[in-house]
Amino acid sequence: MVEVLYGTESFLINEYLEKIKGERQIENIIKYNLEETTLMDIIEDALYIDLFNNDKMIIVYNSYFLNDLSMDTTILEDYFNH
């Protein structure tokens, strides 16, 4: 399942993330900053299935591609389409 949370209200975003974490009993939480990590690395992590098939939550901060229409998002589109 993919959910996109976007906004400047970090309190509300964090509150919602905690709610999802509790409801789905997710223990594997991975956080990235897109200013420090490539989109490809994040996609590769999302595609990786751990040995025990546990759910994981990947949180990406500073997702500038949501505002930058000139950015090549082909890799992200391919991930969502497959």
GIZI-V530242 format. One record per pair of residues at least 12 apart in sequence whose C-alpha atoms are under 10 Angstrom apart, sorted by the first residue. I is the first residue (numbers start at 1). GAP is how many residues later the second one is. If there is no record, write none. Layout:
# GIZI-V530242
i	gap
I	GAP
I	GAP
This chain:
# GIZI-V530242
i	gap
1	54
1	56
2	55
2	56
2	78
3	56
4	55
4	56
4	62
5	12
5	54
5	55
6	55
6	56
6	57
6	60
17	40
17	42
20	37
21	35
21	36
24	31
24	32
24	33
25	29
25	30
25	31
26	28
26	29
26	30
26	31
27	27
27	28
27	29
27	30
28	26
28	27
28	28
28	29
28	30
29	26
29	27
29	28
29	29
29	30
30	12
30	15
30	16
30	26
30	27
30	28
30	29
30	30
31	26
31	27
31	28
31	29
31	30
32	26
32	27
32	28
32	29
32	30
32	31
33	26
33	27
33	28
33	29
33	30
34	26
34	27
34	28
34	29
34	30
34	31
35	25
35	26
35	27
35	28
35	29
36	25
36	26
37	23
39	21
39	24
39	26
39	34
39	36
39	37
40	35
40	36
42	16
42	17
42	18
42	34
43	15
43	32
43	33
43	35
43	36
43	37
44	35
45	13
46	12
46	33
47	32
